[in-house]
Amino acid sequence: MVIVPMDTPGVTVVRNISVMHHLSPEGHNEIVLRDVRVPVSNLLGNKGSGFALA
């Protein structure tokens, strides 16, 4: 799991997904990451442990 700033090249917000018929811009979104590069310092936890963090 990594932190990716929204203004990083390759980050695209596809759509806002409603949750229990409620839309919230800061809520649940479908996001596409294409060829996105982030520094290793943006890694949360240990490499390979993203599922445990989620």
MORASUL-V13195 format. One line per field, one symbol per residue. ss: DSSP state (H for helix, E for strand, L for the rest). phi: phi as a letter, one per 30 degrees, with the letter a starting at -180 (. if undefined). Layout:
ss->???
phi->???
//
This chain:
ss->LELLLLLLLLEEEEEELLELLELLLLLLEEEEELLLLLLHHHELLLLLLHHHHL
phi->.bcbddcdejcbddadcdbhiccbecccbdbccchdcbdedddciceicedddd
//
